[in-house]
């Protein structure tokens, strides 16, 4: 009887966890879409954010931090318009600070959500095969380097990495450090667009966009090689661990046993 009660409680808790996750990951985008429509994914979204920030200057910095945090938690939302708007309002330094604060808050929330709700909830929402792939990479001793490369290199799927980290063996602080540092180059690209846009330096914007596009195209063309690099990093570590275990077992076997 007690076992049945415990099993029922576990099912209820699992359902509540999944409902909470769906509310966060699906409910927030639906709310934003209902509120702003397709504009949230349009090229005019950055201008809409700028207009809002200019009319609410006293809370503009906190708004950018909040939007950036939501963008990290809700994977499908674009981050570039937020960073462009932040740069337009606060300059390069202020926008980078706001974007990094928001990214840190968002990554922390995603990591905690994943760790609290557990592996089964992540598998249901994002797919077991995909989450296991990421978790395997993050569990290797080179997991920190892999996280850094995932966030650094354009074209590599990175939206689920924070959730995968939450159900991996990776510690929170190393994950947060590697992911935050890895984000900076891409953030700086968007921030510079906003900076030049305010100064009407369209030549600089065009050059920046061309360079960014070239980087993305190159990374897309080389995506198989890049993904293979990530696989090799974790596979080499696994091989080293196996060799070390075999060596330890061999030495233990040779060690004289006294009765």
BELFEN-V629878 format. One record per pair of residues at least 4 apart in sequence whose ideal C-beta (glycine too) atoms are under 8 Angstrom apart, sorted by the first residue. I is the first residue (numbers start at 1). J is the second residue. D is the distance in whole Angstrom. If there is no record, write none. Layout:
# BELFEN-V629878
I:J:D
I:J:D
This chain:
# BELFEN-V629878
1:5:7
2:6:6
3:7:6
4:8:6
5:9:6
6:10:6
7:11:7
8:12:6
9:13:6
10:14:6
11:15:6
12:16:6
13:17:6
14:18:6
14:120:7
14:121:7
15:19:6
16:20:6
17:21:6
17:116:8
17:117:4
17:118:7
17:121:5
18:22:6
18:117:7
18:121:5
18:124:6
18:125:7
19:23:6
20:24:7
20:117:7
21:25:6
21:113:7
21:117:5
21:121:5
21:125:6
22:26:5
22:27:7
22:125:7
23:27:4
23:28:8
24:28:6
24:73:7
24:74:8
24:113:7
25:29:8
25:73:8
25:74:6
25:75:7
25:125:6
26:30:6
27:31:6
28:32:6
28:70:7
28:73:8
28:74:5
29:33:6
29:74:5
29:76:6
29:77:7
30:34:6
31:35:6
32:36:6
32:40:6
32:74:8
32:77:7
33:37:7
33:38:8
33:40:6
36:40:5
36:45:8
36:48:8
38:42:6
39:44:6
39:45:6
39:48:6
40:45:6
40:77:7
40:78:8
41:45:7
41:78:7
44:48:6
45:49:6
45:78:7
45:81:4
46:50:6
46:80:7
46:81:4
46:82:8
46:84:4
46:85:5
46:88:8
46:194:7
47:51:6
48:52:7
49:53:6
49:67:7
49:81:6
49:82:6
49:85:4
50:54:6
50:85:5
50:88:5
50:89:7
51:55:7
52:56:6
52:63:7
53:57:7
53:60:4
53:63:6
53:64:7
53:85:6
53:89:5
54:60:8
54:89:7
56:60:6
56:63:7
59:63:6
60:64:7
60:89:6
60:90:8
61:65:7
61:89:8
61:90:7
61:94:7
61:98:6
62:66:6
63:67:6
64:68:6
64:82:6
64:85:7
64:86:4
64:89:7
64:90:8
64:95:7
64:98:4
64:99:7
64:102:7
65:69:6
65:98:5
65:101:5
65:102:4
65:105:7
66:70:6
66:102:7
67:71:6
67:82:5
67:102:7
68:72:7
68:79:7
68:82:5
68:83:7
68:86:8
68:98:7
68:99:5
68:101:7
68:102:2
68:103:6
68:105:8
68:106:7
69:73:6
69:102:4
69:103:7
69:105:4
69:106:4
69:109:7
70:74:6
70:77:7
70:106:7
71:77:5
71:78:7
71:79:5
71:82:6
71:102:7
71:106:7
72:79:8
72:102:7
72:103:6
72:105:8
72:106:3
72:107:6
72:109:8
72:110:6
72:162:7
73:106:5
73:109:5
73:110:5
73:113:8
75:159:4
75:160:7
76:159:8
78:82:8
79:83:6
79:99:8
79:187:8
79:190:7
80:84:6
80:190:4
80:193:8
81:85:6
82:86:6
82:99:7
82:102:8
83:87:6
83:95:6
83:99:5
83:187:6
83:190:4
83:191:5
83:194:7
84:88:6
84:190:5
84:191:7
84:193:5
84:194:4
84:197:7
85:89:6
85:194:6
86:90:6
86:94:7
86:95:4
86:98:5
86:99:6
86:191:7
86:194:7
87:91:7
87:92:6
87:95:4
87:190:7
87:191:4
87:192:7
87:193:7
87:194:3
87:195:5
87:198:8
88:194:4
88:195:8
88:197:6
88:198:5
89:94:7
89:95:7
90:94:3
90:95:5
90:97:8
90:98:7
91:95:7
91:195:7
92:96:6
92:188:8
92:191:6
92:192:7
92:195:5
93:97:6
94:98:6
95:99:6
95:191:5
95:194:7
95:195:8
96:100:6
96:184:8
96:187:6
96:188:7
96:191:6
97:101:6
98:102:6
99:103:6
99:187:5
99:191:7
100:104:6
100:180:6
100:183:7
100:184:7
100:187:7
101:105:6
102:106:6
103:107:6
103:179:8
103:180:6
103:183:6
103:187:8
104:108:6
104:176:6
104:180:6
105:109:6
106:110:6
106:162:8
107:111:6
107:162:5
107:175:8
107:176:6
107:179:6
107:180:7
108:112:6
108:172:8
108:176:7
109:113:6
110:114:6
110:162:4
110:163:6
110:166:7
111:115:6
111:162:5
111:163:8
111:165:6
111:166:5
111:172:6
111:175:7
111:176:7
112:116:6
112:166:7
113:117:6
113:163:7
113:166:7
114:118:8
114:122:6
114:162:7
114:163:4
114:164:7
114:165:7
114:166:3
114:167:5
115:166:4
115:167:7
117:121:4
117:122:7
118:122:7
118:167:7
119:123:6
119:131:7
119:167:5
120:124:7
121:125:6
122:126:6
122:131:5
122:163:6
122:164:8
122:166:8
122:167:6
123:127:7
123:128:4
123:131:6
126:130:6
126:131:5
126:160:6
126:163:7
127:131:6
128:132:6
129:133:6
130:134:7
130:160:7
131:135:6
131:160:7
131:163:7
131:164:6
131:167:7
132:136:6
133:137:7
134:138:6
134:160:6
134:161:6
134:164:3
134:168:8
135:139:6
135:164:5
135:167:6
135:168:5
136:140:7
136:234:6
137:143:7
137:146:5
137:230:6
137:231:8
137:233:8
137:234:5
138:143:4
138:146:7
138:147:7
138:161:8
138:164:6
138:165:6
138:168:4
138:169:8
138:170:5
138:175:8
139:143:6
139:168:5
139:169:5
139:170:7
139:234:8
140:146:7
140:233:7
140:234:4
140:237:4
140:238:7
141:237:5
141:241:8
142:146:6
142:233:5
142:234:6
142:236:8
142:237:5
143:147:6
143:168:7
143:170:5
143:234:8
144:148:7
144:170:8
144:174:5
144:175:8
144:177:8
144:178:5
145:149:6
145:178:8
145:233:7
146:150:6
146:230:6
146:233:6
146:234:7
147:151:7
147:161:6
147:165:7
147:170:8
147:175:6
147:178:4
147:179:6
147:182:7
148:152:6
148:178:4
148:179:8
148:181:6
148:182:4
149:153:6
149:156:7
149:182:7
149:226:8
149:229:8
149:230:7
150:156:5
150:158:5
150:161:5
150:179:8
150:182:7
150:230:7
151:158:6
151:161:7
151:178:7
151:179:5
151:181:8
151:182:3
151:183:5
151:186:8
152:182:4
152:185:6
152:186:8
153:219:6
153:226:6
154:186:7
154:212:8
154:215:6
154:216:5
154:219:5
155:216:6
155:219:4
155:220:5
155:223:6
155:226:7
156:219:8
156:223:7
156:226:6
156:227:7
156:230:8
160:164:6
161:165:6
161:179:7
162:166:7
162:175:8
162:179:7
163:167:7
164:168:6
165:170:5
165:175:5
165:179:8
170:174:7
170:175:5
171:175:7
172:176:6
173:177:6
174:178:6
175:179:6
176:180:6
177:181:6
178:182:6
179:183:6
180:184:8
183:187:5
184:188:6
185:189:7
186:190:7
187:191:6
188:192:6
189:193:7
189:208:7
189:212:5
190:194:7
191:195:6
192:196:6
192:204:8
192:208:6
193:197:6
193:205:6
193:208:6
193:209:7
194:198:7
195:199:7
196:201:4
196:202:8
196:204:4
196:205:5
196:208:7
197:201:8
197:205:6
201:205:7
202:206:6
203:207:7
204:208:6
205:209:6
206:210:6
207:211:6
208:212:6
209:213:6
210:214:6
211:215:7
212:216:6
213:217:6
214:218:6
215:219:6
216:220:6
217:221:6
218:222:6
219:223:6
219:226:7
222:226:6
223:227:6
224:228:6
225:229:7
226:230:7
227:231:6
228:232:6
229:233:6
230:234:7
231:235:6
232:236:6
233:237:7
234:238:6
235:239:6
236:240:6
237:241:6
238:242:6
239:243:6
240:244:6
241:245:6
242:246:6
243:247:6
244:248:6
245:249:6
246:250:6
247:251:6
248:252:6
249:253:6
250:254:7
251:255:6
